[in-house]
Amino acid sequence: MSAAPPMDRRLNARYRQLIELAPDAILVHDGEVVELANAAAARLAGAGSADELRGRRIAEFLAPPYLKSVESEIITSGERSAVAPPVRDTFRRLDGSEVPVEVSSAAIMDGARLSAHLMIRDITDRVAVERTAAELQVRLRHTQKMEAIGALAGGVAHEVNNMMTVILGFTEFMLQDPALPHERIADMRQVSVAAGRAANITRQLLAFSRRSFYRPQVMELDTAIRGLEPMIGRLLGEHQTLALDLTPAPAVWLDREQFTQIAVNFTLNARDAMEPGGTLTIAVRQTDLPEPAPGYAGASIPAGRYTRVSFSDDGSGMSAETEAKLFEPFYTTKAVGQGTGLGLAAVYGILEQNGAYVALDTETGRGTTFALFLPVASEQAVADRAARTPRPVGAPVGASVLVVEDEDAVRAMVTRSLELAGFRVLQAANGRDAIQVIADRGAPDLVLTDMMMPQMDGIQLADHLAERWPAMPVLFTSGYAAEELERRGIPDVRRKMLQKPFTPDTLVRFVTAVLARRISGRSDFADTP
C-alpha cells in the first residue's frame, strides 16, 4: 500500500490538531466503541488523558444511538455530510457522576466505513440559568395570583366590615336597652358573638391582602412569647406539650396584636397536626445572615440581622402539594366546617406587611418547623420607646364632632354612640357635604371621616380642612388602606385611624382620647387607644 501523499498527511494532522484544540468534547465511534477522543472529552469524562476513553463502549457515556440517528439523516437526505439536529442528553463520567450536555452528531466516512462524529457541549451553566428562570417564573405567577386574590379579599372585607360595624353597634344598643326582654338578652349576645367571629374573618382577609390597619411598636419577642404562654397552653390542651427555648434577642418593630395572631395560627396548625403526646417547641434567638438564605416558595431572605422565632411540631408533616398551597386563602386540609383556610394566609400577609420572612422545613411523617425572620428594630425606635411615658387623659365635655360617612347605617350607629357619650354631633354623607356643614354651622372640635367616599373622599377632605383649620383634628375610619394615607404624607396616620368594625365603646374611647389632647394643648397621638 502506497503512503499517503504529503498534502493528505498535512490535512490529517491539521484535522487532528483542530479536534484536539476544540473547546467542546469530541468523540468518534463506530456504533460500538470510541475510536477517537480529544482533550476536552477527557476533561468532561474525568479521565487523565484521551487514551483512557479509546476502546470503551460509547454506551458507557451516552445512551441514545447517535450512529443510527445520523445514518437515518444520510438515508433521508442522500448526503453523506448530513448533521443530525442537536439533542440534550446526560453524559456519564468515569466516576459515575452525570453532566447535562448538548450533543451534535455528524456522519464521517473512513473509506467505506461509516462512523459518528459527536460534538458534546457541557451545558451545566445553561441548565442552571434555565432552572433559575423557571423558578422565577413560578414565583412571579404565584405572586400575581396572591396579589389578585388579595385585591379581591381586601375589597370584600372592606364592604363586610361596614356591615359588621352596624351589627356590632346596634347589638350593643339593644343590650344596653332596659326595655329589652330578659329572655332576649342571650339571643342578642349570640348575635354579637357571631358578628365578632365574622369580623375576625375579615381581619384575616385584610391581613392576607396586606391592607389591614396595624400599630407597630418595639417588642421583645422572648418576653412576648412568655406573655402568651398561658393562652398557647390552653390552645394545645392537656394532651399536648409546649416547650419554650427563649433567649434574649434584639427588639423588633411589630404590631402586638398581629404577633398574637401569628402565634395563635401556628399553634392551632401544630395542634391539629400532632397526636396526643406531641410537643410544640417555640424558640427565639438572634440570627445573623452573612448572605441571602432560602425562604418559602423560592423567596430569598436578604442578608442581615434578624430576630428569629420558630414554631416546631413533631406532627404528621406536609406533602409537597400541601406545602405549595399552604398560605393560599381558603385552602385547608381540614374537614368542612372545621377551618376557614384563612389563618396561615393571614400570617403570610402580616409577615409581608411587616417586612418579615418565613422559611418552612417539613416532610411527611417528620413534623414541621416554621421559622420567622423579623428585622431588628432601629436603635432610634428603641430609644424613643424607652423615653416615652404615658400621660393621663381627661375626657372633654360637650365637644362637637362632625361625622362624615357615606353608609347611612354606619353613620347612624356612629352618631348615636357619640351622642350617648355626651358629644354634640354633626353629620355629612360625603366630603363636599362636610364642607358645606362647616360653612353653615362653624368648625367642629373634631372631624371623624370615612376614608373611601364618593365625590370627595376622606383624604381629600382632610387636605382641604388642613388649609383652613390646620389645628383641627381629623380622624379616619376604614377597613384598610393606612398605606394610602402614608403615601399621601399624612403624619401619625396609624394613630389617626380607627379600623372597622368597631364597637361603640371603642369609638368613644378613641374620640375622647384625641379631643382630650387637643383641649390640653397636646398635638401628639402617642397614647391613642
DOVEXSE-392917 format. One line per 5 residues: number of its first residue (from 1); their letters; for each residue z negated, x negated, y negated of C-alpha. Coordinates in Angstrom, 3 decimals, padded with zeros to 6 digits. Layout:
NUM	a	Z,X,Y | ...
END
This chain:
1	msaap	000.000,000.000,000.000 | 001.001,-001.424,-003.368 | -001.621,-001.999,-006.047 | -001.840,000.408,-008.930 | 000.210,-000.597,-011.967
6	pmdrr	-001.757,-002.263,-014.809 | -001.311,000.816,-017.063 | -002.764,003.131,-014.390 | -005.720,000.778,-013.891 | -006.401,000.774,-017.634
11	lnary	-006.186,004.575,-017.759 | -008.545,004.928,-014.796 | -011.022,002.519,-016.391 | -010.862,004.411,-019.664 | -011.307,007.717,-017.841
16	rqlie	-014.393,006.416,-016.066 | -015.741,004.992,-019.327 | -015.329,008.354,-021.077 | -017.109,010.089,-018.211 | -019.948,007.574,-018.284
21	lapda	-020.438,007.907,-022.067 | -020.152,011.688,-022.182 | -023.295,013.368,-023.626 | -023.120,016.168,-021.060 | -023.767,015.714,-017.375
26	ilvhd	-020.602,015.418,-015.280 | -020.403,015.931,-011.535 | -017.233,015.838,-009.439 | -017.450,017.398,-005.978 | -015.089,018.388,-003.211
31	gevve	-016.844,021.613,-002.404 | -019.478,019.936,-000.279 | -020.739,016.654,-001.675 | -020.886,014.924,-005.031 | -018.183,012.266,-005.355
36	lanaa	-018.868,011.108,-008.923 | -021.719,011.414,-011.409 | -022.272,009.967,-014.854 | -025.405,008.601,-016.550 | -026.126,011.938,-018.254
41	aarla	-026.105,013.650,-014.848 | -028.602,011.099,-013.569 | -030.888,011.755,-016.536 | -030.588,015.505,-016.058 | -031.409,015.226,-012.358
46	gagsa	-034.291,012.831,-012.969 | -032.608,010.061,-010.976 | -032.858,006.349,-011.681 | -029.069,005.945,-011.564 | -025.920,007.917,-010.859
51	delrg	-025.631,006.274,-007.444 | -028.606,008.388,-006.268 | -026.508,011.529,-006.729 | -023.301,010.450,-004.959 | -023.043,011.784,-001.417
56	rriae	-025.645,014.525,-001.970 | -024.672,018.112,-001.373 | -023.697,019.934,-004.560 | -025.768,022.903,-003.350 | -028.908,020.795,-003.905
61	flapp	-028.300,021.037,-007.641 | -026.261,024.196,-008.287 | -025.940,027.422,-006.364 | -022.632,029.053,-007.363 | -019.432,027.953,-005.524
66	ylksv	-017.701,026.372,-008.531 | -014.863,024.879,-006.495 | -013.913,028.338,-005.268 | -014.003,029.657,-008.833 | -011.625,027.005,-010.124
71	eseii	-009.395,027.452,-007.077 | -009.214,031.150,-007.968 | -008.256,030.261,-011.534 | -005.487,027.964,-010.300 | -004.118,030.578,-007.939
76	tsger	-004.241,033.266,-010.616 | -002.711,031.187,-013.399 | -000.464,028.952,-011.348 | -001.661,025.967,-013.374 | -003.448,023.004,-011.882
81	savap	-005.079,022.312,-015.257 | -006.919,025.654,-015.296 | -010.518,025.674,-016.558 | -012.940,028.334,-015.376 | -014.975,030.110,-018.098
86	pvrdt	-018.408,028.539,-018.699 | -021.300,030.183,-016.896 | -025.059,029.919,-017.161 | -026.946,028.578,-014.217 | -030.145,026.830,-013.234
91	frrld	-029.944,023.136,-012.390 | -032.440,021.922,-009.774 | -033.725,018.407,-010.445 | -034.750,015.935,-007.747 | -038.460,016.633,-008.347
96	gsevp	-037.919,020.360,-007.729 | -038.165,021.470,-011.366 | -035.427,023.604,-012.874 | -033.468,023.383,-016.123 | -031.314,026.116,-017.695
101	vevss	-027.737,024.864,-018.047 | -024.252,025.965,-019.014 | -021.543,024.837,-016.583 | -017.843,024.450,-017.373 | -015.651,023.725,-014.362
106	aaimd	-012.102,022.442,-014.073 | -009.847,021.529,-011.167 | -008.635,017.964,-010.730 | -006.160,016.694,-008.127 | -006.817,013.441,-006.334
111	garls	-003.443,013.125,-004.770 | -003.096,016.276,-002.700 | -006.834,016.819,-002.635 | -008.480,019.383,-004.920 | -011.876,018.626,-006.477
116	ahlmi	-014.082,020.371,-009.053 | -014.967,018.601,-012.290 | -018.250,020.082,-013.596 | -019.460,019.591,-017.180 | -023.107,020.555,-017.304
121	rditd	-024.967,021.040,-020.590 | -028.756,021.329,-020.839 | -029.429,024.487,-022.874 | -033.223,024.434,-022.766 | -033.486,024.441,-026.576
126	rvave	-030.866,027.166,-026.920 | -032.656,029.374,-024.399 | -035.946,028.820,-026.234 | -034.356,029.830,-029.538 | -032.803,032.907,-027.939
131	rtaae	-036.131,033.847,-026.366 | -037.884,033.486,-029.718 | -035.191,035.569,-031.400 | -035.552,038.251,-028.738 | -039.343,038.274,-029.154
136	lqvrl	-038.955,038.569,-032.922 | -036.556,041.463,-032.415 | -039.077,043.207,-030.170 | -041.814,042.636,-032.751 | -039.543,043.943,-035.516
141	rhtqk	-038.788,047.115,-033.571 | -042.498,047.504,-032.811 | -043.384,047.046,-036.487 | -040.719,049.501,-037.640 | -041.876,052.076,-035.097
146	meaig	-045.517,051.659,-036.110 | -044.623,051.940,-039.806 | -042.607,055.117,-039.215 | -045.405,056.679,-037.177 | -047.909,055.517,-039.781
151	alagg	-045.992,057.148,-042.627 | -045.851,060.430,-040.695 | -049.516,060.203,-039.708 | -050.563,059.445,-043.288 | -048.670,062.427,-044.663
156	vahev	-050.098,064.799,-042.064 | -053.633,063.502,-042.591 | -053.368,063.898,-046.360 | -052.457,067.582,-046.061 | -055.077,068.263,-043.386
161	nnmmt	-057.766,066.581,-045.481 | -057.188,069.044,-048.302 | -057.846,071.954,-045.961 | -060.834,070.215,-044.347 | -062.341,069.791,-047.825
166	vilgf	-062.079,073.553,-048.329 | -063.519,074.381,-044.888 | -066.447,071.967,-045.215 | -067.197,073.101,-048.746 | -067.170,076.840,-048.213
171	tefml	-069.004,076.496,-044.915 | -071.775,074.724,-046.819 | -071.819,077.502,-049.426 | -072.271,080.113,-046.701 | -075.054,078.136,-045.007
176	qdpal	-076.893,077.989,-048.330 | -076.463,081.710,-048.973 | -079.785,083.513,-048.298 | -077.831,086.691,-047.549 | -076.175,085.103,-044.508
181	pheri	-077.477,086.915,-041.394 | -079.681,084.672,-039.300 | -077.567,085.262,-036.194 | -074.507,083.881,-038.054 | -076.094,080.570,-039.071
186	admrq	-075.406,078.981,-035.691 | -071.775,080.153,-035.879 | -071.270,078.569,-039.302 | -072.832,075.330,-038.134 | -070.342,075.246,-035.275
191	vsvaa	-067.533,075.665,-037.832 | -068.983,072.775,-039.826 | -069.198,070.548,-036.733 | -065.605,071.365,-035.743 | -064.385,070.651,-039.270
196	graan	-066.236,067.352,-039.204 | -064.541,066.393,-035.933 | -061.140,067.299,-037.369 | -061.941,065.226,-040.448 | -062.782,062.277,-038.194
201	itrql	-059.372,062.555,-036.507 | -057.615,062.474,-039.872 | -059.684,059.439,-040.848 | -058.421,057.715,-037.710 | -054.847,058.670,-038.588
206	lafsr	-055.270,057.270,-042.082 | -056.845,054.112,-040.708 | -053.882,053.605,-038.381 | -051.403,054.140,-041.222 | -053.384,051.670,-043.414
211	rsfyr	-053.782,054.392,-046.033 | -057.436,055.076,-045.630 | -059.766,054.535,-048.544 | -062.282,051.796,-047.951 | -065.001,049.903,-049.818
216	pqvme	-065.121,046.316,-048.565 | -068.261,044.278,-049.051 | -069.697,040.940,-047.993 | -071.001,041.275,-044.411 | -072.624,039.005,-041.821
221	ldtai	-071.221,040.282,-038.544 | -074.042,038.933,-036.380 | -076.505,040.953,-038.483 | -074.212,043.995,-038.437 | -073.975,043.901,-034.634
226	rglep	-077.765,043.683,-034.372 | -077.999,046.796,-036.518 | -075.508,048.633,-034.274 | -077.206,047.584,-031.024 | -079.197,050.832,-030.506
231	migrl	-076.113,053.005,-031.104 | -073.900,050.900,-028.809 | -076.584,051.030,-026.132 | -076.671,054.832,-026.317 | -072.871,054.995,-026.035
236	lgehq	-072.912,052.850,-022.891 | -075.708,054.868,-021.306 | -078.365,053.792,-018.861 | -075.954,052.673,-016.111 | -074.111,050.027,-018.143
241	tlald	-075.476,046.967,-019.919 | -074.971,045.489,-023.364 | -075.204,041.702,-023.719 | -075.172,040.010,-027.136 | -074.086,036.436,-027.787
246	ltpap	-074.573,036.183,-031.531 | -074.567,033.014,-033.600 | -074.764,032.842,-037.396 | -071.228,032.833,-038.767 | -069.671,032.871,-042.243
251	avwld	-069.727,036.220,-044.039 | -066.555,038.338,-044.105 | -065.137,040.835,-046.611 | -065.061,044.156,-044.768 | -065.843,047.851,-045.081
256	reqft	-069.112,048.507,-043.228 | -068.118,051.981,-042.044 | -064.796,050.689,-040.792 | -066.515,047.926,-038.826 | -068.774,050.543,-037.251
261	qiavn	-065.648,052.496,-036.298 | -064.175,049.354,-034.707 | -067.340,048.678,-032.708 | -067.600,052.285,-031.522 | -063.977,052.435,-030.348
266	ftlna	-064.143,049.152,-028.439 | -067.458,050.229,-026.882 | -066.019,053.553,-025.718 | -062.928,051.788,-024.373 | -065.137,049.378,-022.399
271	rdame	-067.445,052.144,-021.163 | -064.544,054.116,-019.719 | -063.042,051.011,-018.085 | -066.262,049.897,-016.341 | -068.019,051.159,-013.247
276	pggtl	-071.792,051.761,-013.237 | -073.479,048.376,-013.471 | -070.786,046.963,-015.743 | -071.566,044.782,-018.748 | -070.119,044.779,-022.256
281	tiavr	-070.598,041.432,-023.996 | -070.256,041.210,-027.782 | -070.079,037.695,-029.215 | -069.908,036.444,-032.815 | -069.190,032.871,-033.873
286	qtdlp	-067.307,030.793,-036.392 | -063.803,029.764,-035.295 | -061.598,027.170,-036.977 | -057.923,027.284,-036.017 | -056.241,023.954,-036.825
291	epapg	-052.859,025.527,-036.085 | -051.468,029.061,-035.588 | -052.671,030.832,-032.436 | -051.035,033.651,-030.441 | -052.225,037.170,-031.187
296	yagas	-051.477,040.627,-029.823 | -047.830,041.662,-029.262 | -046.449,038.242,-030.139 | -048.108,038.113,-033.551 | -049.240,034.735,-034.834
301	ipagr	-052.762,034.183,-036.158 | -052.444,031.728,-039.067 | -054.408,028.502,-039.060 | -057.667,028.776,-040.983 | -061.361,029.522,-040.841
306	ytrvs	-062.432,032.818,-039.281 | -065.443,034.683,-038.063 | -064.555,035.741,-034.522 | -066.120,038.789,-032.907 | -065.186,039.608,-029.326
311	fsddg	-065.786,042.618,-027.078 | -065.557,041.660,-023.381 | -065.972,044.026,-020.447 | -065.835,043.467,-016.684 | -063.942,046.678,-016.082
316	sgmsa	-060.620,047.559,-014.498 | -058.412,045.682,-016.959 | -054.983,046.893,-018.073 | -051.475,046.921,-016.718 | -048.644,045.380,-018.743
321	eteak	-047.425,048.876,-019.677 | -050.838,049.918,-020.979 | -051.232,046.652,-022.888 | -047.860,047.136,-024.609 | -048.735,050.641,-025.827
326	lfepf	-052.439,050.121,-026.384 | -052.531,050.520,-030.170 | -049.930,053.273,-030.443 | -051.315,056.594,-031.739 | -051.742,059.398,-029.208
331	yttka	-051.257,057.017,-026.263 | -054.122,057.402,-023.815 | -054.710,056.863,-020.113 | -057.485,059.453,-020.088 | -057.165,062.958,-018.736
336	vgqgt	-056.074,065.779,-021.029 | -058.943,066.824,-023.293 | -060.897,063.579,-022.800 | -059.321,061.497,-025.555 | -057.062,061.758,-028.597
341	glgla	-055.412,058.365,-028.252 | -056.303,057.595,-031.859 | -059.325,055.315,-031.510 | -057.588,051.990,-030.916 | -054.694,053.000,-033.165
346	avygi	-057.246,053.383,-035.957 | -058.672,049.937,-035.127 | -055.185,048.417,-035.415 | -054.714,049.935,-038.868 | -058.177,048.859,-040.043
351	leqng	-057.554,045.267,-038.989 | -054.224,045.139,-040.799 | -055.749,046.755,-043.885 | -058.425,044.059,-043.942 | -056.088,041.123,-043.247
356	ayval	-057.652,040.557,-039.817 | -056.026,039.752,-036.466 | -056.592,040.705,-032.850 | -055.920,038.855,-029.611 | -056.077,040.510,-026.203
361	dtetg	-056.884,038.964,-022.824 | -056.624,041.421,-019.952 | -055.477,041.695,-016.378 | -055.673,044.488,-013.862 | -058.949,044.189,-011.973
366	rgttf	-060.251,041.329,-014.144 | -061.599,043.067,-017.240 | -060.593,042.954,-020.894 | -061.509,040.937,-023.971 | -060.602,041.974,-027.497
371	alflp	-061.068,039.082,-029.924 | -061.021,039.866,-033.648 | -060.357,037.128,-036.201 | -061.663,038.096,-039.650 | -061.025,035.887,-042.695
376	vaseq	-064.138,034.326,-044.149 | -065.262,035.814,-047.487 | -064.767,033.660,-050.561 | -067.735,031.746,-051.958 | -067.421,033.766,-055.173
381	avadr	-067.749,037.078,-053.302 | -070.869,035.834,-051.520 | -072.365,034.638,-054.815 | -071.594,037.962,-056.513 | -073.302,039.866,-053.696
386	aartp	-076.416,037.712,-053.999 | -076.583,038.164,-057.776 | -076.150,041.941,-057.721 | -079.320,044.019,-057.948 | -079.439,047.793,-057.586
391	rpvga	-080.281,049.777,-060.712 | -081.904,053.183,-060.905 | -079.638,056.093,-061.741 | -080.743,059.176,-063.625 | -078.868,062.467,-063.307
396	pvgas	-077.295,063.852,-066.508 | -077.960,067.467,-067.514 | -075.261,069.873,-068.725 | -072.435,067.304,-068.731 | -068.859,068.613,-068.783
401	vlvve	-066.328,067.801,-066.078 | -062.601,068.568,-066.128 | -061.382,069.230,-062.563 | -057.647,068.649,-062.109 | -056.369,069.775,-058.693
406	dedav	-053.126,071.498,-057.660 | -054.572,073.050,-054.476 | -056.222,076.290,-055.623 | -058.737,076.418,-052.756 | -059.804,072.789,-053.218
411	ramvt	-060.155,073.308,-056.976 | -062.301,076.400,-056.392 | -064.573,074.536,-053.964 | -064.993,071.537,-056.319 | -065.643,073.789,-059.330
416	rslel	-068.251,075.849,-057.531 | -070.023,072.747,-056.193 | -070.324,071.203,-059.654 | -071.359,074.441,-061.346 | -074.119,074.999,-058.788
421	agfrv	-075.358,071.496,-059.658 | -075.565,072.388,-063.360 | -072.329,070.878,-064.701 | -070.061,072.638,-067.182 | -066.645,072.719,-065.517
426	lqaan	-063.146,072.994,-066.996 | -060.133,073.447,-064.723 | -056.456,072.442,-064.667 | -053.800,072.720,-061.962 | -051.930,069.513,-062.863
431	grdai	-051.820,066.654,-065.335 | -049.890,068.483,-068.052 | -052.268,071.431,-067.917 | -055.197,068.995,-068.157 | -053.841,067.502,-071.385
436	qviad	-053.479,070.985,-072.844 | -057.039,071.946,-071.798 | -058.404,068.861,-073.564 | -056.350,069.672,-076.672 | -057.786,073.204,-076.731
441	rgapd	-061.362,072.579,-075.589 | -062.060,068.966,-076.530 | -062.656,065.876,-074.424 | -064.965,066.317,-071.399 | -067.594,063.814,-070.322
446	lvltd	-065.612,063.048,-067.168 | -062.243,063.857,-065.581 | -062.066,064.342,-061.812 | -058.405,064.465,-060.766 | -056.466,064.608,-057.547
451	mmmpq	-054.088,061.690,-057.263 | -050.998,063.451,-055.860 | -049.860,066.407,-058.002 | -046.541,067.824,-059.238 | -045.229,067.344,-062.799
456	mdgiq	-047.844,064.694,-063.716 | -049.962,063.017,-061.054 | -053.483,061.696,-061.431 | -052.379,058.131,-062.118 | -050.090,059.202,-064.956
461	ladhl	-052.832,061.423,-066.348 | -055.319,058.525,-066.294 | -052.808,056.294,-068.114 | -052.305,058.980,-070.786 | -056.026,059.589,-071.305
466	aerwp	-056.783,055.865,-071.488 | -054.607,055.575,-074.610 | -056.554,058.292,-076.484 | -060.047,058.016,-074.910 | -060.384,054.578,-073.303
471	ampvl	-064.111,055.066,-072.589 | -063.674,058.394,-070.760 | -064.411,058.019,-067.005 | -061.537,059.170,-064.810 | -062.292,059.568,-061.103
476	ftsgy	-059.767,060.286,-058.368 | -059.828,062.364,-055.210 | -057.329,061.802,-052.436 | -056.924,061.328,-048.733 | -055.365,057.900,-049.169
481	aaeel	-053.346,055.534,-051.346 | -056.043,053.493,-053.035 | -053.454,050.706,-052.705 | -051.154,052.573,-055.087 | -053.881,052.643,-057.726
486	errgi	-054.477,048.934,-057.282 | -050.756,048.273,-057.631 | -050.843,050.134,-060.936 | -053.594,047.803,-062.142 | -056.433,050.342,-062.364
491	pdvrr	-059.705,048.339,-062.207 | -062.526,049.140,-059.789 | -060.263,051.626,-058.059 | -062.196,051.629,-054.806 | -065.324,052.654,-056.707
496	kmlqk	-063.450,055.380,-058.594 | -062.039,057.182,-055.548 | -063.670,059.989,-053.562 | -061.937,060.317,-050.230 | -061.100,063.738,-048.849
501	pftpd	-062.507,065.536,-047.046 | -065.891,065.532,-048.782 | -068.845,067.881,-048.843 | -070.349,069.482,-051.977 | -073.360,067.174,-051.745
506	tlvrf	-071.209,064.018,-051.611 | -069.131,065.260,-054.552 | -072.154,065.989,-056.727 | -073.807,062.634,-055.993 | -070.585,060.799,-056.808
511	vtavl	-070.032,062.532,-060.157 | -073.718,062.314,-061.066 | -073.849,058.568,-060.497 | -070.797,057.889,-062.659 | -071.923,060.107,-065.517
516	arris	-075.373,058.539,-065.457 | -073.802,055.167,-066.054 | -071.777,056.441,-068.978 | -074.809,058.048,-070.610 | -076.843,054.842,-070.162
521	grsdf	-074.034,052.817,-071.707 | -073.024,051.087,-068.492 | -069.368,050.921,-067.507 | -069.710,049.379,-064.032 | -069.385,051.269,-060.754
526	adtp	-071.411,048.840,-058.699 | -073.778,051.420,-057.273 | -071.442,054.371,-056.988 | -072.022,056.143,-053.654
END
